[in-house]
Amino acid sequence: MSTNSKLKISILKISLFFLPLIIGTSSGFLSMSGDRSWYLNLNKPSFNPPGWIFGPVWTILYLLMGYALIKIYENDHLKNTKKGLNLFGIQMFFNFMWSLVFFKWHLIDVAFVNIIILWILIILNILYLSQIKKSYSWLFVPYLLWVSFASVLNGTLWYLNS
């Protein structure tokens, strides 16, 4: 393999690694353009985390997703690598949309449906990654745990504010 080919592959892997972080950050910025006081005025449960925790948690989760995306891309022993990339893309779409639906458009009920679909897609990604290598599926477990918590929080916010 030539040096030029190795460089192209390295640049692609770096891009894949940071892609989920870029998508997630974009969603966050787009959803912040709405009415910020709306969220502050919601009735919240006692287990609602402080706002500062979300940035560091999501950064770590997006970087883990980026590493998993590289592993999906590198996968050459499964015939359905395209399926894995599509599944990852669909999951990222629902991840991206949740912030907009919840924070920008204030549709707590629709956001709840969105996050349940996201949760199912995360499970499917875990199953897919385990076909490549069992240890890769663990890259999505923190994401699943966080989205599970976020699902309960979203559902509780919906209940408290309906």
VENCORJO-V43685 format. One record per run of one state. SS is the DSSP state (alpha for helix, beta for strand, coil for the rest). FROM is the first residue (numbers start at 1). LEN is the number of residues. If there is no record, write none. Layout:
ss,from,len
SS,FROM,LEN
SS,FROM,LEN
This chain:
ss,from,len
coil,1,2
alpha,3,29
coil,32,4
alpha,36,5
coil,41,11
alpha,52,23
coil,75,6
alpha,81,24
coil,105,3
alpha,108,25
coil,133,1
alpha,134,27
coil,161,2
